[in-house]
């Protein structure tokens, strides 16, 4: 099987250079990748209906004989129709195909075929548009339906897969050892591949799916656990004694139980009592759940142990915000906090770097300026990154390299279902802040239709007149359009028609980082009353005076993204609101907006988002460096995930680098999977 991943797709019968590009677009550049391009659904062709009694507008199979060769008709705009009459011996049916000259050679007069599609038309004239079809003698009982792209139909993909099976070796090696397959009741890989593409029965399909899901999760877990062990060598660490109670006693508020638990889990990792490697921990929690206080508690204990700490944020304005918050927490304890960003003047920077090297600055907060040459710590023991997904692997490694094997803490405000967190941050332990500090108010959320927009603007006006500020998130634009034009047009409409006397700022993806920071600074300092923006404000500065978030075309965003946007308001003591404008009719979109109005619990929202969209779309892009799942579903396959994790740990306990002959196939699959996301070290 492994060698088939080296065989280019154009080596298959019927796949030329042009078609090969289309297969590459679908993620199948090789024969091996094609065999792993699983169908997205299946059609039951096992019980053909008579034409006369076939249901209307419901996909169904029809067995019929072609009465004459397809007839060609040219219509407007260069389109060509091909019509063909078929019969089941009692009733006739007209089939219509568009712009497909090959149909004349594929449907032969007098031959019997199985056609699958929706029947339309009246009692006297029944029609089927662009059905799938197959000679009746070779028609499957269950037909696969593949993800398609223009020029590559499901039938073409299916035929290519059949040719790919001809290249499979016989006997075929299975990467999962026989004993393990027997223990977990898993079928052989060959049976699984044959029955995921061309199942004989629904039972065979179920057996194949279970095997392939288990294999995918096992390979993924083996890779993630090996990455974890690679970053956790048994080398000397900085053992940190717990000073958290002293820190908590100095706070003007009582920490939540979730904050206390996260601090305790992290300090246990850092104590060196449980293991001899440095801490690697993710603290994830909703907006306002108190992640910064957790980071401050850990920095406090590290510094009380005579070491230094650093926190890196993705933007200057966020770094400034963290520096202010951490100074409030730590300066009363006699801890020296400093801020380093690209805009720090040369003289000040020179003094700062000198004090840092001498250990006088105990906590350095900053942007990626921290990883530049010349920044030296005396004894860095803790590295904190905020919104880790916005930093590349190289940047995170460069930050860790500023100390000798420092402890690592990652903070994320993107609530992720716990199972998905195990997948995405497989090399990190996870702490969850699942309760909000007392006194924080829920944000009232309303979903309205566009005719009520002016009324919503009246609501904004009322709050602006009271001195408060508002965000407006602009409509999402079509691919290829300019987000700058969209934002500018919307802001102009507001200025001329509704808010001529109000200061309005704009923010969009075409702006340079410094321009974005300048606008956010103006908004933070209340120099702007309305900020019209694309989703670039999703992770941004804390503006307690902003109390309304209005989102246009709300149905076009994922639930988690809507929740992140909503989290920009509700940061002060004033009741805040989020208004979702949408004219969507489809059930899924309406369900998403309903959930937003019902709850402000980020973890419930994340679970619902994962359920509605699946893990592939959860983040919109594969920015986390985790391979795509082709067949496993994180919501439905929890039990198999638990089994796969347990098996992966057992295997690696016996064979840490998968070098035994029995594990050679799994090792090749791990390498194959993780190479796609740039992890070259799992060889």
C-alpha positions as CSV (number, residue, x, y, z in Angstrom):
1,X,0.0,0.0,0.0
2,X,2.8,2.4,0.9
3,X,4.4,2.2,-2.6
4,X,1.0,3.2,-4.1
5,X,1.4,6.6,-2.4
6,X,4.4,7.1,-4.6
7,X,2.6,6.1,-7.8
8,X,1.2,9.2,-9.5
9,X,-2.5,9.3,-10.2
10,X,-1.9,9.7,-14.0
11,X,-0.4,6.2,-14.1
12,X,-4.0,4.9,-13.7
13,X,-5.9,3.9,-16.8
14,X,-8.2,6.7,-18.1
15,X,-6.4,9.5,-16.1
16,X,-4.5,11.9,-18.3
17,X,-2.7,15.1,-17.3
18,X,-5.8,17.3,-17.2
19,X,-7.8,14.8,-15.1
20,X,-4.8,14.3,-12.8
21,X,-4.9,18.0,-11.9
22,X,-8.6,17.6,-10.9
23,X,-7.8,14.5,-8.7
24,X,-5.0,16.6,-7.1
25,X,-7.6,19.3,-6.3
26,X,-9.6,16.6,-4.5
27,X,-6.5,15.6,-2.5
28,X,-5.7,12.5,-4.5
29,X,-2.4,13.1,-6.3
30,X,-1.4,9.4,-6.0
31,X,-3.0,6.0,-6.4
32,X,-2.7,5.4,-2.6
33,X,-4.3,8.7,-1.8
34,X,-7.2,7.8,-4.2
35,X,-7.9,4.6,-2.3
36,X,-8.1,6.7,0.9
37,X,-10.5,9.2,-0.8
38,X,-13.5,7.7,0.9
39,X,-17.1,8.2,-0.4
40,X,-19.0,11.0,1.3
41,X,-22.3,9.0,1.1
42,X,-24.0,6.1,-0.5
43,X,-27.0,5.4,-2.7
44,X,-29.2,2.3,-2.3
45,X,-29.7,0.9,-5.8
46,X,-30.8,-2.5,-4.6
47,X,-34.6,-2.1,-5.1
48,X,-35.4,-0.4,-8.5
49,X,-38.9,1.2,-8.8
50,X,-41.2,0.8,-11.8
51,X,-41.3,4.1,-13.7
52,X,-45.1,4.5,-13.1
53,X,-44.9,4.2,-9.3
54,X,-41.6,5.9,-8.7
55,X,-41.8,8.7,-6.1
56,X,-41.5,12.3,-7.3
57,X,-38.5,14.5,-6.3
58,X,-36.9,11.8,-4.2
59,X,-33.8,10.1,-5.5
60,X,-34.5,6.5,-6.5
61,X,-33.2,3.7,-8.9
62,X,-35.0,2.8,-12.1
63,X,-34.1,-0.3,-14.2
64,X,-34.8,0.5,-17.9
65,X,-33.8,-0.2,-21.5
66,X,-32.5,2.5,-23.9
67,X,-35.0,3.0,-26.8
68,X,-32.7,5.1,-29.0
69,X,-29.3,6.8,-29.0
70,X,-29.2,10.2,-27.1
71,X,-30.3,13.0,-29.4
72,X,-28.3,16.3,-29.4
73,X,-30.1,19.7,-29.2
74,X,-28.2,23.0,-29.2
75,X,-29.8,25.8,-27.1
76,X,-28.8,29.3,-26.0
77,X,-25.3,30.3,-24.7
78,X,-23.6,27.4,-26.4
79,X,-25.3,24.8,-24.2
80,X,-26.0,21.4,-25.7
81,X,-28.8,19.0,-24.4
82,X,-28.8,15.3,-24.9
83,X,-32.2,13.6,-24.5
84,X,-32.8,9.8,-24.5
85,X,-36.0,7.8,-24.0
86,X,-35.9,4.6,-21.8
87,X,-38.6,2.1,-20.9
88,X,-39.2,-0.5,-18.2
89,X,-41.6,-2.3,-20.6
90,X,-44.7,-0.7,-19.2
91,X,-43.8,3.1,-19.0
92,X,-41.4,5.4,-20.6
93,X,-39.0,8.0,-19.1
94,X,-37.0,10.8,-20.7
95,X,-33.5,11.3,-19.5
96,X,-31.7,14.7,-20.0
97,X,-28.0,15.4,-19.9
98,X,-26.2,18.7,-20.3
99,X,-23.0,19.4,-22.3
100,X,-21.9,15.8,-22.2
101,X,-21.1,14.5,-25.7
102,X,-19.7,11.3,-24.3
103,X,-23.2,10.2,-23.3
104,X,-23.8,9.1,-26.9
105,X,-21.1,6.4,-26.6
106,X,-22.0,5.5,-23.0
107,X,-25.8,4.7,-23.5
108,X,-26.3,2.0,-26.1
109,X,-29.7,1.4,-27.8
110,X,-31.3,-1.9,-26.6
111,X,-29.1,-2.2,-23.5
112,X,-30.6,-2.3,-20.0
113,X,-29.2,0.1,-17.3
114,X,-29.9,1.1,-13.8
115,X,-30.5,4.9,-13.5
116,X,-30.5,6.8,-10.2
117,X,-31.9,10.3,-9.8
118,X,-35.1,12.3,-9.1
119,X,-38.1,11.9,-11.3
120,X,-40.0,15.1,-12.3
121,X,-42.8,16.0,-14.7
122,X,-46.4,14.9,-14.9
123,X,-48.3,11.7,-15.2
124,X,-48.0,11.6,-19.0
125,X,-44.4,12.8,-19.4
126,X,-41.9,11.7,-16.8
127,X,-38.3,13.0,-16.8
128,X,-35.0,12.5,-14.9
129,X,-32.3,15.1,-15.1
130,X,-28.6,14.0,-15.2
131,X,-29.0,10.6,-13.5
132,X,-26.1,8.4,-12.4
133,X,-26.2,5.2,-14.3
134,X,-24.6,1.8,-14.8
135,X,-25.2,-1.3,-17.0
136,X,-27.8,-3.4,-15.1
137,X,-25.5,-6.5,-15.3
138,X,-22.7,-4.8,-13.3
139,X,-24.8,-2.3,-11.2
140,X,-23.9,-2.3,-7.5
141,X,-26.5,-2.8,-4.7
142,X,-25.0,0.2,-2.9
143,X,-23.3,2.9,-5.0
144,X,-20.6,5.2,-3.6
145,X,-21.0,9.0,-3.9
146,X,-17.7,10.9,-3.9
147,X,-16.9,14.6,-3.2
148,X,-16.7,16.0,-6.7
149,X,-15.1,18.9,-8.6
150,X,-16.1,20.3,-12.0
151,X,-15.0,17.9,-14.6
152,X,-14.7,15.0,-12.2
153,X,-18.0,13.2,-11.6
154,X,-18.7,10.6,-8.9
155,X,-18.8,8.0,-11.7
156,X,-15.4,8.9,-13.1
157,X,-13.9,8.7,-9.5
158,X,-15.6,5.4,-8.9
159,X,-14.1,4.0,-12.2
160,X,-10.6,5.3,-11.2
161,X,-10.9,3.6,-7.8
162,X,-11.8,0.3,-9.5
163,X,-8.6,0.5,-11.6
164,X,-6.6,1.4,-8.5
165,X,-7.8,-1.8,-6.8
166,X,-6.2,-3.7,-9.7
167,X,-2.8,-2.4,-8.5
168,X,-3.2,-3.6,-4.9
169,X,-0.7,-6.4,-4.1
170,X,-2.0,-9.9,-3.3
171,X,-1.6,-10.8,-0.5
172,X,-1.8,-7.3,0.9
173,X,0.0,-6.4,4.1
174,X,-2.0,-4.9,6.9
175,X,-0.4,-2.2,9.0
176,X,-2.4,-3.3,12.1
177,X,-0.9,-6.5,13.5
178,X,-3.1,-9.6,13.3
179,X,-3.3,-10.1,17.1
180,X,-4.5,-6.5,17.6
181,X,-7.1,-6.8,14.9
182,X,-8.4,-10.0,16.5
183,X,-8.5,-8.4,19.9
184,X,-10.6,-5.4,18.7
185,X,-12.7,-7.3,16.2
186,X,-11.3,-5.4,13.2
187,X,-11.4,-6.7,9.6
188,X,-8.4,-6.8,7.3
189,X,-7.4,-3.6,5.4
190,X,-8.2,-5.1,2.0
191,X,-11.8,-6.0,3.1
192,X,-12.1,-2.5,4.6
193,X,-11.0,-0.7,1.5
194,X,-13.1,-2.8,-0.9
195,X,-16.3,-2.4,1.3
196,X,-15.8,1.3,2.0
197,X,-15.8,2.0,-1.7
198,X,-18.1,-0.8,-3.0
199,X,-20.0,-2.4,-0.1
200,X,-22.0,-5.5,-0.8
201,X,-24.3,-4.9,2.2
202,X,-24.8,-2.1,4.8
203,X,-23.4,-4.5,7.4
204,X,-20.1,-4.9,5.4
205,X,-20.0,-1.1,5.1
206,X,-20.3,-0.8,8.9
207,X,-17.5,-3.3,9.5
208,X,-15.2,-1.5,7.0
209,X,-16.0,2.0,8.5
210,X,-15.2,0.8,12.1
211,X,-11.8,-0.6,10.9
212,X,-10.8,2.5,9.0
213,X,-11.9,4.9,11.7
214,X,-10.0,2.9,14.3
215,X,-6.9,2.9,12.1
216,X,-7.1,6.6,11.4
217,X,-7.4,7.5,15.1
218,X,-4.7,5.1,16.1
219,X,-2.2,6.5,13.5
220,X,-3.1,10.1,14.6
221,X,-2.6,9.2,18.3
222,X,0.7,7.5,17.6
223,X,1.9,10.6,15.8
224,X,0.7,13.0,18.5
225,X,2.1,10.9,21.3
226,X,5.5,10.7,19.5
227,X,5.5,14.4,19.1
228,X,4.7,14.8,22.8
229,X,7.6,12.5,23.8
230,X,9.9,14.2,21.3
231,X,9.4,17.6,23.1
232,X,9.5,15.9,26.6
233,X,12.9,14.4,26.9
234,X,13.9,13.4,30.4
235,X,16.3,16.3,30.9
236,X,16.9,18.6,33.9
237,X,14.1,21.0,34.5
238,X,13.5,24.0,36.7
239,X,11.6,22.5,39.7
240,X,9.2,25.2,40.9
241,X,7.8,25.4,44.5
242,X,4.2,26.4,44.9
243,X,3.6,30.0,46.1
244,X,0.1,30.3,44.7
245,X,-1.7,30.8,48.1
246,X,0.4,33.8,48.7
247,X,-0.6,35.2,45.3
248,X,-4.3,34.5,45.8
249,X,-4.3,36.3,49.1
250,X,-3.1,39.5,47.4
251,X,-5.9,39.5,44.8
252,X,-8.8,41.9,45.3
253,X,-11.2,39.1,44.3
254,X,-11.6,35.3,45.0
255,X,-10.4,33.1,42.2
256,X,-12.9,30.6,40.8
257,X,-12.5,26.9,41.5
258,X,-11.6,26.4,37.8
259,X,-8.8,28.9,38.1
260,X,-7.5,27.3,41.3
261,X,-7.6,23.9,39.7
262,X,-5.7,25.1,36.5
263,X,-3.0,26.7,38.7
264,X,-2.7,23.5,40.8
265,X,-2.4,21.3,37.7
266,X,0.3,23.5,36.2
267,X,2.3,23.8,39.4
268,X,2.2,20.0,39.9
269,X,3.7,19.7,36.3
270,X,6.3,22.3,37.2
271,X,7.3,20.7,40.6
272,X,9.3,17.9,39.0
273,X,7.7,15.4,41.4
274,X,5.6,13.6,38.8
275,X,8.0,13.4,35.9
276,X,11.3,14.7,34.8
277,X,10.3,16.9,31.9
278,X,9.1,20.5,31.6
279,X,5.5,21.5,31.7
280,X,3.6,21.7,28.3
281,X,0.0,22.8,29.2
282,X,-2.9,24.5,27.4
283,X,-5.2,26.6,29.5
284,X,-8.4,27.2,27.4
285,X,-11.4,29.1,28.6
286,X,-14.1,31.4,27.4
287,X,-13.5,35.2,27.0
288,X,-13.5,36.6,30.5
289,X,-12.8,33.3,32.3
290,X,-9.6,34.6,33.9
291,X,-6.8,33.0,31.9
292,X,-4.5,36.0,32.6
293,X,-4.9,35.6,36.4
294,X,-3.9,31.9,36.0
295,X,-0.8,33.0,34.0
296,X,0.0,35.6,36.6
297,X,-0.2,33.0,39.4
298,X,2.3,30.8,37.6
299,X,4.6,33.7,36.8
300,X,4.5,34.7,40.5
301,X,5.5,31.2,41.7
302,X,8.3,31.0,39.1
303,X,9.7,34.4,40.1
304,X,9.5,33.6,43.8
305,X,11.7,30.6,43.0
306,X,14.3,33.1,41.7
307,X,13.6,32.5,37.9
308,X,12.2,34.6,35.1
309,X,9.1,34.4,33.0
310,X,7.9,35.8,29.6
311,X,4.6,36.1,27.8
312,X,4.3,36.6,24.1
313,X,1.1,38.0,22.4
314,X,0.3,38.2,18.7
315,X,-0.2,42.1,18.5
316,X,1.3,45.2,20.2
317,X,-2.1,46.3,21.6
318,X,-2.7,42.8,23.1
319,X,0.8,42.7,24.5
320,X,0.2,46.2,26.1
321,X,-3.1,44.9,27.6
322,X,-1.4,41.9,29.1
323,X,1.4,44.0,30.4
324,X,-1.1,46.3,32.2
325,X,-3.0,43.4,33.7
326,X,0.0,41.5,34.8
327,X,1.6,44.6,36.3
328,X,-1.7,45.1,38.4
329,X,-1.4,41.6,39.7
330,X,2.4,41.4,40.2
331,X,3.8,44.9,40.9
332,X,2.3,44.9,44.5
333,X,4.4,41.6,45.1
334,X,7.6,43.5,44.2
335,X,7.9,41.9,40.8
336,X,9.4,43.9,37.9
337,X,7.3,43.7,34.7
338,X,8.5,45.2,31.4
339,X,7.0,45.5,27.9
340,X,9.0,44.9,24.7
341,X,7.4,45.5,21.3
342,X,8.7,46.8,17.9
343,X,7.8,50.4,18.8
344,X,10.0,50.6,22.0
345,X,12.6,53.3,21.4
346,X,16.2,52.3,21.0
347,X,17.5,53.9,24.2
348,X,14.8,52.4,26.4
349,X,15.2,49.0,24.6
350,X,19.0,49.0,25.4
351,X,18.4,49.6,29.1
352,X,15.5,47.0,29.1
353,X,17.7,44.3,27.5
354,X,20.5,45.0,30.0
355,X,18.2,44.7,33.0
356,X,16.7,41.5,31.5
357,X,20.1,39.9,31.1
358,X,21.0,40.8,34.7
359,X,17.7,39.3,36.0
360,X,16.4,42.7,37.3
361,X,13.3,42.4,34.9
362,X,11.6,39.2,36.2
363,X,8.6,39.1,33.7
364,X,8.9,40.3,30.1
365,X,5.7,40.8,28.1
366,X,5.8,41.5,24.4
367,X,5.2,40.6,20.8
368,X,7.4,38.5,18.6
369,X,10.1,41.2,19.3
370,X,10.9,38.9,22.3
371,X,12.4,36.3,19.9
372,X,14.7,38.7,18.1
373,X,18.5,38.6,18.4
374,X,19.9,40.3,21.4
375,X,17.1,39.4,23.8
376,X,18.8,37.4,26.6
377,X,17.3,36.2,29.9
378,X,19.4,35.4,32.9
379,X,17.3,32.3,33.8
380,X,14.1,31.9,31.9
381,X,11.9,29.1,33.4
382,X,8.4,29.8,32.1
383,X,7.2,30.8,28.6
384,X,3.5,31.8,28.1
385,X,2.0,32.3,24.6
386,X,-1.5,33.8,24.1
387,X,-3.6,32.6,21.2
388,X,-1.0,30.0,20.2
389,X,-2.5,29.3,16.8
390,X,-1.5,32.8,15.6
391,X,2.2,31.9,16.0
392,X,4.1,29.5,13.7
393,X,6.0,26.5,14.9
394,X,9.4,28.3,14.3
395,X,8.3,31.3,16.4
396,X,7.3,29.1,19.3
397,X,10.5,27.1,19.1
398,X,12.6,30.4,19.0
399,X,10.8,31.6,22.2
400,X,11.5,28.3,24.0
401,X,15.1,28.6,22.9
402,X,15.5,31.8,25.0
403,X,15.8,29.5,28.1
404,X,17.1,26.0,28.8
405,X,14.1,23.7,28.5
406,X,11.6,26.2,30.1
407,X,8.1,25.3,31.1
408,X,5.5,26.1,28.5
409,X,2.0,27.5,29.0
410,X,-0.4,28.2,26.1
411,X,-3.5,30.3,26.6
412,X,-6.5,30.1,24.2
413,X,-9.8,31.9,24.2
414,X,-11.2,29.6,21.5
415,X,-13.4,27.1,23.4
416,X,-12.7,23.6,22.0
417,X,-14.6,20.4,22.9
418,X,-12.3,18.5,25.1
419,X,-11.9,15.6,22.6
420,X,-10.9,18.0,19.9
421,X,-8.4,19.7,22.2
422,X,-6.8,16.3,22.7
423,X,-6.5,16.0,18.9
424,X,-5.3,19.5,18.2
425,X,-3.1,20.0,21.1
426,X,-2.0,16.4,21.4
427,X,1.4,17.4,22.6
428,X,0.0,19.4,25.5
429,X,-1.9,18.6,28.7
430,X,-5.2,20.5,28.9
431,X,-6.7,22.6,31.7
432,X,-10.2,24.1,31.2
433,X,-11.6,27.3,32.7
434,X,-15.3,26.4,32.5
435,X,-16.7,29.0,34.9
436,X,-16.9,32.8,34.7
437,X,-15.7,35.0,37.6
438,X,-18.6,36.4,39.7
439,X,-20.1,39.7,38.6
440,X,-19.6,39.1,34.9
441,X,-22.9,39.6,33.1
442,X,-24.3,37.4,30.3
443,X,-24.6,39.2,26.9
444,X,-28.2,39.5,25.6
445,X,-28.2,38.1,22.0
446,X,-31.0,38.8,19.5
447,X,-31.5,37.4,15.9
448,X,-33.4,39.8,13.7
449,X,-34.2,40.0,9.9
450,X,-32.9,42.8,7.7
451,X,-36.2,44.9,7.7
452,X,-35.6,45.6,11.4
453,X,-32.0,46.9,10.8
454,X,-33.0,50.6,11.2
455,X,-34.6,49.8,14.5
456,X,-31.3,48.2,15.6
457,X,-29.5,51.3,14.5
458,X,-31.8,53.3,16.8
459,X,-30.7,51.0,19.6
460,X,-27.1,51.8,18.8
461,X,-27.8,55.5,18.7
462,X,-29.3,55.4,22.2
463,X,-26.2,53.8,23.6
464,X,-23.8,56.1,21.6
465,X,-25.6,59.1,23.0
466,X,-25.0,57.7,26.5
467,X,-21.2,57.6,25.7
468,X,-20.9,53.9,24.9
469,X,-19.3,52.3,21.8
470,X,-20.4,49.7,19.2
471,X,-18.8,47.2,16.8
472,X,-20.4,46.4,13.5
473,X,-19.1,43.3,11.6
474,X,-19.5,43.8,7.9
475,X,-21.1,41.3,5.6
476,X,-18.9,38.4,4.5
477,X,-17.9,38.9,0.9
478,X,-17.6,36.5,-2.0
479,X,-14.2,35.0,-2.7
480,X,-12.1,37.3,-4.9
481,X,-13.9,40.4,-3.8
482,X,-12.2,43.2,-1.8
483,X,-13.0,43.3,1.9
484,X,-11.8,46.9,2.0
485,X,-14.5,48.0,-0.4
486,X,-17.2,46.2,1.6
487,X,-16.2,47.9,4.9
488,X,-15.7,51.3,3.3
489,X,-19.1,51.2,1.6
490,X,-20.9,50.1,4.8
491,X,-19.2,52.8,6.8
492,X,-20.1,55.4,4.2
493,X,-23.7,54.3,4.3
494,X,-23.7,54.8,8.1
495,X,-22.1,58.2,7.8
496,X,-24.4,59.6,5.2
497,X,-27.8,58.0,6.3
498,X,-27.8,57.2,10.0
499,X,-24.8,58.5,12.0
500,X,-23.5,61.7,10.3
501,X,-22.5,63.2,13.6
502,X,-20.7,60.1,15.0
503,X,-17.0,59.2,14.7
504,X,-16.7,56.0,12.7
505,X,-13.6,53.9,12.2
506,X,-12.9,51.0,9.8
507,X,-10.8,47.9,10.1
508,X,-10.2,45.3,7.3
509,X,-7.7,42.7,6.2
510,X,-6.0,44.9,3.6
511,X,-4.7,47.3,6.2
512,X,-1.1,47.0,7.4
513,X,-0.6,45.7,11.0
514,X,0.5,49.2,12.2
515,X,-2.7,50.8,10.7
516,X,-4.9,48.2,12.4
517,X,-3.2,48.8,15.7
518,X,-3.7,52.6,15.3
519,X,-7.4,52.2,14.7
520,X,-7.8,49.7,17.6
521,X,-5.9,52.2,19.8
522,X,-8.3,55.0,18.8
523,X,-11.3,52.7,19.6
524,X,-9.8,51.6,22.9
525,X,-9.3,55.3,23.9
526,X,-13.0,56.1,23.0
527,X,-12.0,58.4,20.0
528,X,-14.3,56.4,17.8
529,X,-17.9,55.5,18.7
530,X,-18.5,52.9,16.0
531,X,-15.9,50.5,14.6
532,X,-17.0,48.9,11.2
533,X,-14.8,45.8,10.7
534,X,-14.4,42.4,9.1
535,X,-13.7,39.5,11.5
536,X,-10.1,40.8,12.1
537,X,-11.5,42.0,15.5
538,X,-12.2,38.4,16.5
539,X,-9.2,38.3,18.7
540,X,-8.5,41.8,19.9
541,X,-8.1,44.4,22.5
542,X,-10.3,44.7,25.6
543,X,-12.6,47.7,25.3
544,X,-14.9,47.7,28.4
545,X,-16.8,50.7,27.0
546,X,-18.0,48.8,23.9
547,X,-21.4,47.4,24.7
548,X,-23.0,46.4,21.4
549,X,-21.9,44.0,18.7
550,X,-23.9,44.0,15.5
551,X,-23.1,41.2,13.0
552,X,-24.4,41.4,9.4
553,X,-25.1,38.1,7.4
554,X,-24.7,36.2,10.7
555,X,-25.7,32.9,9.1
556,X,-22.4,32.8,7.1
557,X,-20.2,32.5,10.2
558,X,-19.5,29.4,12.3
559,X,-20.9,29.2,15.8
560,X,-17.5,29.4,17.4
561,X,-16.6,32.5,15.3
562,X,-19.9,34.2,16.2
563,X,-19.1,33.5,19.9
564,X,-15.6,34.9,19.6
565,X,-17.0,38.1,18.0
566,X,-19.7,38.4,20.6
567,X,-16.9,38.2,23.2
568,X,-15.6,41.6,22.1
569,X,-18.4,43.2,24.2
570,X,-19.6,42.6,27.8
571,X,-16.2,43.4,29.2
572,X,-17.3,46.2,31.5
573,X,-20.0,46.5,34.2
574,X,-22.7,47.7,31.7
575,X,-25.2,45.2,30.2
576,X,-24.1,44.4,26.7
577,X,-26.0,43.1,23.6
578,X,-25.2,41.2,20.4
579,X,-27.5,41.7,17.4
580,X,-27.4,39.0,14.7
581,X,-28.9,40.2,11.3
582,X,-29.8,37.4,9.0
583,X,-32.5,36.5,6.4
584,X,-31.4,32.9,6.2
585,X,-34.1,30.3,5.7
586,X,-32.2,27.0,5.8
587,X,-32.6,24.9,8.9
588,X,-28.9,24.6,9.9
589,X,-28.4,28.4,9.8
590,X,-31.6,29.1,11.8
591,X,-30.5,26.4,14.3
592,X,-27.1,28.1,14.7
593,X,-28.6,31.5,15.4
594,X,-31.0,30.0,17.8
595,X,-28.2,28.4,19.8
596,X,-26.4,31.8,20.0
597,X,-29.5,33.4,21.5
598,X,-30.0,30.6,24.0
599,X,-26.6,30.3,25.6
600,X,-23.3,32.2,26.2
601,X,-21.5,29.0,27.3
602,X,-18.6,28.8,24.9
603,X,-18.1,25.1,25.4
604,X,-21.7,24.2,24.7
605,X,-21.4,26.4,21.6
606,X,-18.2,24.6,20.6
607,X,-19.9,21.2,21.0
608,X,-22.8,22.3,18.8
609,X,-20.5,23.8,16.2
610,X,-18.5,20.6,16.0
611,X,-21.8,18.6,15.7
612,X,-23.1,20.8,13.0
613,X,-20.0,21.4,10.9
614,X,-17.6,18.5,11.8
615,X,-13.9,18.9,12.8
616,X,-12.8,19.6,9.2
617,X,-14.5,23.0,9.2
618,X,-14.2,23.8,12.9
619,X,-11.4,26.3,12.5
620,X,-11.9,27.2,8.9
621,X,-8.3,26.4,8.0
622,X,-5.8,23.7,9.0
623,X,-3.8,26.3,11.0
624,X,-3.1,24.1,13.9
625,X,-0.8,21.7,12.2
626,X,-3.0,18.7,12.8
627,X,-3.7,16.3,9.9
628,X,-7.2,16.3,8.4
629,X,-9.5,13.4,9.5
630,X,-10.8,11.6,6.4
631,X,-13.4,9.3,8.0
632,X,-13.4,9.7,11.8
633,X,-16.0,12.0,13.4
634,X,-15.0,13.4,16.8
635,X,-18.5,13.6,18.1
636,X,-19.6,10.2,17.0
637,X,-16.5,8.1,17.4
638,X,-15.6,8.9,21.0
639,X,-15.4,5.3,22.1
640,X,-13.1,4.4,19.2
641,X,-10.9,7.4,20.0
642,X,-10.6,6.2,23.6
643,X,-9.6,2.7,22.4
644,X,-7.2,4.1,19.9
645,X,-5.5,6.3,22.5
646,X,-5.1,3.4,24.9
647,X,-3.7,1.1,22.1
648,X,-1.3,3.8,21.0
649,X,0.1,4.2,24.5
650,X,0.5,0.4,24.8
651,X,2.4,0.2,21.5
652,X,4.7,3.1,22.3
653,X,5.4,1.7,25.8
654,X,6.9,-1.4,24.1
655,X,8.3,0.3,21.0
656,X,8.8,4.1,21.4
657,X,10.0,4.7,17.8
658,X,7.9,2.0,16.1
659,X,11.0,0.3,14.8
660,X,9.9,-3.3,15.4
661,X,9.0,-5.1,12.2
662,X,5.5,-5.7,13.4
663,X,4.9,-1.9,13.6
664,X,6.6,-1.0,10.4
665,X,3.3,-0.4,8.6
666,X,2.0,1.9,11.3
667,X,5.3,3.8,11.3
668,X,4.9,4.4,7.5
669,X,1.3,5.6,8.0
670,X,2.3,8.0,10.8
671,X,5.0,9.5,8.6
672,X,2.6,9.7,5.6
673,X,-0.1,11.5,7.7
674,X,2.1,14.0,9.5
675,X,4.3,15.0,6.5
676,X,1.2,16.8,5.2
677,X,1.3,19.3,8.0
678,X,5.1,19.8,8.0
679,X,6.1,17.4,10.8
680,X,9.1,15.9,9.2
681,X,10.6,14.4,12.3
682,X,8.4,11.3,12.7
683,X,10.5,9.0,10.5
